[in-house]
Amino acid sequence: MMRRLINLAGDERGTSIVELALIAPLMATFIIGTVDISRGFSAKLQLEQVAQHGIEKAMQGMQGDNSTVIFQSLQSEVASAAGVTIPNVAVRYWLECNGVSQNSNPATMATDYEKVCAGGQLYSRHLNIRITKTYTPMFSTRWAGANTDGTYTLVGEAGLRVQ
């Protein structure tokens, strides 16, 4: 009997299974966390791409005669492409004279496109599209900037100096 116990103490078969059982939950947690973070960054990148596409569409509209029509439909088209509601999309167009914004509040294409600066002032026109969307991870958390319900608010934004 003693001999069997001595042989058993020196036997290393099965140790790798025990080590795997100890480390597997930790590895699974890291993998799931990495996938969740990757999905979040992918969703944010998609929002930024939609915002940039909206800027491109606005620039095409500014070159034609139907610029007012393009800007009126821009917010709804961007919202549809991003999969959000219209209030989650902010399209801002403003004029700056000597570095001071001259826009109405809120700035819109209809009210601010035709504004001009007084003679001799340096001016620039700007366009900005901002999209907000809620991201729900696979496993909700209450840390790292999460909302109280465990979701995250993603913001995709694109801007351009037009003139």
C-alpha positions as CSV (number, residue, x, y, z in Angstrom):
1,M,0.0,0.0,0.0
2,M,2.8,2.4,0.9
3,R,4.4,1.7,-2.5
4,R,1.3,2.7,-4.3
5,L,1.1,6.0,-2.5
6,I,4.7,6.7,-3.4
7,N,4.1,5.9,-7.0
8,L,0.9,8.1,-7.0
9,A,2.8,11.0,-5.5
10,G,5.3,11.0,-8.3
11,D,2.7,10.6,-11.0
12,E,2.1,13.8,-13.1
13,R,-0.6,12.5,-15.4
14,G,-3.7,14.7,-15.3
15,T,-2.0,17.9,-14.1
16,S,-2.5,19.7,-17.3
17,I,-6.3,19.0,-17.1
18,V,-6.4,20.5,-13.6
19,E,-4.4,23.5,-14.7
20,L,-6.8,24.0,-17.7
21,A,-9.8,23.8,-15.3
22,L,-8.3,26.5,-13.2
23,I,-7.3,28.9,-16.0
24,A,-10.2,28.3,-18.5
25,P,-12.8,30.7,-16.7
26,L,-10.2,33.5,-16.7
27,M,-9.3,33.0,-20.3
28,A,-13.0,32.9,-21.3
29,T,-13.6,36.2,-19.5
30,F,-10.7,37.9,-21.3
31,I,-12.0,36.6,-24.7
32,I,-15.6,37.7,-24.1
33,G,-14.3,41.1,-22.9
34,T,-12.1,41.5,-25.9
35,V,-15.0,40.6,-28.2
36,D,-17.3,43.1,-26.4
37,I,-14.8,45.9,-26.7
38,S,-14.2,45.1,-30.4
39,R,-18.0,45.2,-31.1
40,G,-18.2,48.6,-29.3
41,F,-15.4,50.1,-31.3
42,S,-16.9,48.7,-34.5
43,A,-20.2,50.3,-33.8
44,K,-18.5,53.7,-33.1
45,L,-16.5,53.4,-36.3
46,Q,-19.7,52.8,-38.3
47,L,-21.3,55.9,-36.8
48,E,-18.3,58.0,-37.8
49,Q,-18.4,56.5,-41.3
50,V,-22.1,57.4,-41.6
51,A,-21.4,60.9,-40.4
52,Q,-18.6,61.3,-42.9
53,H,-20.9,60.0,-45.7
54,G,-23.4,62.6,-44.6
55,I,-20.8,65.3,-45.0
56,E,-20.0,64.1,-48.5
57,K,-23.7,64.2,-49.4
58,A,-24.0,67.7,-48.0
59,M,-21.0,68.8,-50.1
60,Q,-22.5,67.4,-53.2
61,G,-25.8,69.3,-52.5
62,M,-23.9,72.6,-51.9
63,Q,-22.5,72.4,-55.5
64,G,-26.0,72.2,-57.1
65,D,-29.0,74.4,-57.1
66,N,-31.0,72.1,-54.8
67,S,-28.9,72.7,-51.7
68,T,-31.9,73.5,-49.4
69,V,-33.6,70.2,-50.4
70,I,-30.4,68.2,-49.7
71,F,-30.0,69.8,-46.2
72,Q,-33.6,69.2,-45.3
73,S,-33.4,65.5,-46.0
74,L,-29.8,65.1,-44.7
75,Q,-30.8,64.6,-41.1
76,S,-33.4,61.9,-41.8
77,E,-31.1,60.1,-44.3
78,V,-28.2,60.0,-41.8
79,A,-30.5,58.8,-39.0
80,S,-31.8,56.0,-41.2
81,A,-28.3,54.9,-42.3
82,A,-27.1,54.9,-38.6
83,G,-30.1,53.1,-37.4
84,V,-31.1,55.8,-34.9
85,T,-34.0,58.2,-34.5
86,I,-33.9,61.7,-36.0
87,P,-33.3,63.5,-32.7
88,N,-30.1,61.5,-32.3
89,V,-28.6,63.2,-35.3
90,A,-27.4,66.8,-35.1
91,V,-26.5,68.6,-38.4
92,R,-24.9,71.9,-37.7
93,Y,-23.9,74.5,-40.2
94,W,-22.4,77.8,-39.1
95,L,-20.5,80.9,-40.2
96,E,-17.6,82.4,-38.3
97,C,-16.5,86.0,-38.7
98,N,-13.1,86.7,-37.3
99,G,-13.3,83.5,-35.4
100,V,-16.7,84.3,-33.8
101,S,-19.7,82.1,-34.6
102,Q,-22.5,84.0,-36.2
103,N,-25.0,81.2,-36.3
104,S,-28.6,81.2,-35.0
105,N,-29.5,78.7,-32.3
106,P,-29.8,76.0,-33.4
107,A,-27.8,76.5,-36.6
108,T,-29.5,75.3,-39.7
109,M,-28.8,75.3,-43.4
110,A,-32.0,77.3,-44.1
111,T,-31.2,80.1,-41.6
112,D,-27.4,80.3,-41.8
113,Y,-26.3,79.4,-45.3
114,E,-26.8,82.9,-46.8
115,K,-25.3,84.8,-43.9
116,V,-22.3,87.0,-44.7
117,C,-19.7,88.8,-42.6
118,A,-19.3,92.5,-42.6
119,G,-16.7,93.8,-45.2
120,G,-13.1,93.0,-44.5
121,Q,-13.7,90.3,-41.9
122,L,-12.1,86.9,-42.2
123,Y,-14.8,84.3,-42.5
124,S,-15.2,80.6,-42.6
125,R,-18.2,78.3,-43.0
126,H,-18.4,75.0,-41.1
127,L,-20.5,71.8,-41.3
128,N,-20.7,69.2,-38.5
129,I,-22.7,66.0,-38.2
130,R,-23.0,64.3,-34.8
131,I,-24.7,61.0,-34.2
132,T,-25.4,59.4,-30.8
133,K,-26.4,55.8,-30.3
134,T,-26.7,53.5,-27.4
135,Y,-24.5,50.4,-27.4
136,T,-25.5,47.3,-25.3
137,P,-22.6,45.0,-24.6
138,M,-23.1,41.2,-24.3
139,F,-22.6,41.5,-20.5
140,S,-23.7,44.7,-19.0
141,T,-21.2,46.5,-16.7
142,R,-21.3,49.4,-14.4
143,W,-17.7,50.6,-14.9
144,A,-15.6,52.3,-17.5
145,G,-18.0,55.0,-18.3
146,A,-21.1,52.9,-18.6
147,N,-24.6,54.3,-18.1
148,T,-26.6,53.3,-15.1
149,D,-28.4,50.5,-17.1
150,G,-25.0,49.0,-18.2
151,T,-25.1,50.4,-21.7
152,Y,-22.7,52.9,-23.4
153,T,-23.4,56.0,-25.3
154,L,-21.4,56.1,-28.6
155,V,-20.8,59.3,-30.5
156,G,-19.8,59.5,-34.2
157,E,-18.9,62.9,-35.5
158,A,-17.6,64.4,-38.7
159,G,-16.9,68.0,-39.5
160,L,-15.6,70.0,-42.3
161,R,-14.6,73.6,-43.0
162,V,-16.6,74.3,-46.1
163,Q,-15.3,77.7,-47.1
